[in-house]
Amino acid sequence: MKTKDQILLENIYLNILNEEQIFNFDRFEGIIKQFVEFIKKNPNTNIPPNLLFFYQLITNTGTGVGSANNLGYSDDEIKKWKHYFSSPPWNSSGVWSQLDFNPNLKVKKDNTTYNFYVTIKKTKQNINKFWTSLRDLFNKIKNLSDTKQVALSFKTHTILDAMITHNDSIKFYFYDQSMSNDVHNVVNAWLNENGIEISDRTHTFGIDKSGNSYGQMLANTLTQYFSKIIKDHPQASTDELVDYIKTNTPEIIKRIKTQSNN
C-alpha cells in the first residue's frame, strides 16, 4: 500500500497548457534539486523570497538568443523589428516598449497596478499578424481610454528574440479593477478580428503592488509553498520532491488568487 507521501508525490504531470507558455523544467533541474536539498538540510531556515529561478521559470526569461533566426526571420527583419519598437510613439526601455494612453489620469489605489497578459502562438505568420495589427490595437485601447477617461498602457518586446521566448507576449496595465472586463473584451476583439492565435495560460490577470511585479509575487509564493511541502515531508526523497515541484508548479500558479482574478 502506498504511503501518504507516495500518493502526494506521484509523478503525474498535468496536461493543462498549450505549447506556447513554456515551463522549461529541464533548464532548472539542477537548481531545483539544490533548492530541495538546502531546505531538507536546513528546515528551520527562513528561505529568502523571490528566488531567481522561479521568476525565470514563470516568465521563461534568460533564453532566446537566435530564436528569431530559428523561426525564419532574416537579420534585416530582426533589425526592422527593433527599430520599429524603439521609435516614437513607443517608449522603449531597451527591453520593453510601451504605449501610454491618458497617463495624466493614472490614479493608483493602494499602490496597485492591474495587469492583463496575452501569450500569442509563436509562429512567424502569427507574430507578423500581431505586428501588422498593432495600429488597430492602438486605436481600440485609445478609444477605451478616452471613453472611460482612465489611464491605460500596454507593452511588448523591443527585441524579437525575447518576443518569441518570453511567456508574456504583451502586457496591459490599468489602475481601476472595474476595467478588467473592458480590457479583456477589447483585447479579445482585437485578437479575433485580426486572426491572431493565442495560447492558454496559467494566469491572464495579475497585479503589481508596492514596487513588486506579479511575476515576483508568484515566485515568492512558489518559494514559500514548496518550502513548506519539503519541510512537511522529510521522508520524501529529493527526486520525489523535485518531481512534485515540476508536476505542480503550473497548477499552483493557477490557484493563486489576487484582487483581479477572484
N, C-alpha and C positions, 0 to 999 in steps of 0.2 A: 504494500500500500504506500502511495506517495505521501511524503511529509507535507506539512503546510507550506514550508519554504519551497519545496519542489513544485508544488502546484502553482504557487505565486510566481515562480521564476521560470516557468516553462518558456522555451524559446519559440513562441508562436508569433511570427511577425505580422503586423497589422497592415492590411491592404486598404489604406484609407486615402492614398494620394495618387494623383495622376503623375505623369512622368516629369513635369516641369518644375515643381517645387522640390528641390534637391536636398536630401539629408545624407550627406556623404560620410557615413559612419566609418568606412574603411580608412578614410583620411585621418580620423581621430582615434582609431582603435587603441593605439599605444597610450595616448594621453588619457583616455577614459579608464584604461587599466590602472594607470598611475593614480588617478583620482580615487578609484575604488580602494586600492591598496593603502593609500595615505589615510583614508578615513577609517579603514579597518584597523590600522595600527595606532591611530590617534582618535579614538571615538569621543573623547572629551574636548577635542579642539574645535573651536569655532571656525568654520570654513569661511574664508573671505568671499564676499558676494561678487557676482559678475565675473566668474571665471571666463577667460577669453575664449576658450574653445567652445563653450556652449553658445556664445554670441555668434561666433563664426559658423557653427553648425546650423543655427537657426536661419542665418542670412545667406549662407554659402559664400562668404567673403574670403579673400585671401587666395583666390584662384582666378583663372580666366585668361591669362596671357596666351594669346594665339587663338582664342575661341572664335573670333570673328573670321579669321582666315580659314579655320577649320569648317566654318559654316558656309564658306563660299564667297565671302566678301574680299574684294581686292584692297590693296593698300590705299588706293585712291579713294575708294568708298569709305574706308575707315577714317581717313583724314577729313572727308566731307562731313561725316557724322560729328566728329569732334568740333569742326569749325562751326557747324550749324548750332550746336548746343552751347558753344562758347560765345555766341554773338547775341546782341540785343534782338528781341526783348528778354532773352534768357539771362538770368543772373546765375553765373557759374562759380562754384567754389573750387573748381578744378576736378572734382569728383562727381558732384551732383549739379544739375542745372534746374533752376526753379523759376516759376512764374507766380507772381502775387497779384491778386485782384482786390481792390479796395483795402489795401493794408492799413489805411488810416482808421478803418472801422474795427480793427483787431482788438478784441476785448477778451482777455483770458479770465476764467473763473477758477479759483483755487490753483492758479498757475498750471492749468491743464490745456493741452492741445489734443484734439481728437484726430485720429488717423483712419484712412481707408486705403487698403492695399489691393493691388492687382498684380498677378503673375501672368504674363502672356506666354503662349507656347512659343518655343524658341526655334522656329524655322525662319529661313531668310525671307520667304514670302510673307509670313505673318509679321515679322519685325518691320518689313518695308510698309505693310499696311498701317501699322502703328505709326510709323514715321510720317507718312504722307497724310494721315488723318488728324495730325495734331492741331491744324488750324481749326478744324471742326470742334475738337475738344476745347480749344481756347475760347471759341465763341460760346459754347454751351456753358462752360464754367463762368465766363464773364457775365453772361446773361443771368445765371443763377445768383451770382454775387450782387449784381446790380438790382435784380428784382427783390431779393430778400434783404438787401442792404446789410450784408455781412462780409467779413473778410474771408477769402478762400485762397488756397495755394495748391500747386502740385509740383512735383519734381520727378525727374528721371535721370538717367545716367549720361554723363558727358562723354564717357569712354565706352565704345561699343562692346569691347571685351567684357566689361562689367555688366552691361545690359544683358548680355547673353547668359551670364552665370549667376548673377545675384537673384535671390528669391523674390525681391521686391522690384518688379519692373517699373512701376510707377506708384507714387505715394501721394495721397491727397491730405491736406491739412484744413481743419476748420475749428472753430472755437466755441460753438454752441451745440450741445449734444442733440438738440432738436433738429439739427440739419442732417443727421445721419441718413435718414431715408431719402432726402432730396439729393444728397451727393451720390448715394448708391444708385438711385434711379437715373440720374443724368449720365453717370459713367456707364451704366448698363446700356442706355440708349445709344451712346457714342460707340460702344463696342459692337452692338448688334447692327447698327446702321452701316458700319464700315467693315463688317465681316471679320473682326479681329477675334481670334480664338484665344481663350484663356484657360487656365488650369485650376483645378481645385487647390485649396489652401487649408492649412490648419487654422488660420485666423485671417479674417478680412478687415476687422476693426481693431483698433488699439488706442492707447493714449501715451502721450509724452507728458511727464509730470515732473516739475521741480528740477529741470535740467537732465532728467534721465529719459532716454528713449524707451519705447515699448520693447524693443529687442533686448535692451539691457535689463529691463524689469523681468522679461521672460527668462533670461539667462540666470538672474538672481533666484527666481522661483524654482527653476530646474535644479540649481545647485543645492538649495535648501531641501527640496523634496527628495532628491536622490540621496543626499547625505543621511537623511532620516531613515530611508529604506535600508541603506547599508548598515547603519547603526542598529536598526531593529532586527536584522537578520544576520547575526555574527557567524552562524554556522554555514551560511551560503558561501560557495566558492567564489573566487574572483571572477572566473569565467561566467558563472551563473549571473552574477550581478552586472557584469558588462553587457551580457545578452539582455538582461532586464532593462537596462538603460536604453539600449538600441531599439528594443521592441516597443517601449512605452513612451519615448520622448514625444513623438507626434501626437499621441492621444492625450498626454498631459497638457500639451500646449492648447489643444482644442478645448480642454475642460477649464482652463484658466479664464476667469471672468473679470471684466472691467466694467466701468460705468457705461461704456459704449456698446457692450455686447451682452449685457444681462437680458 
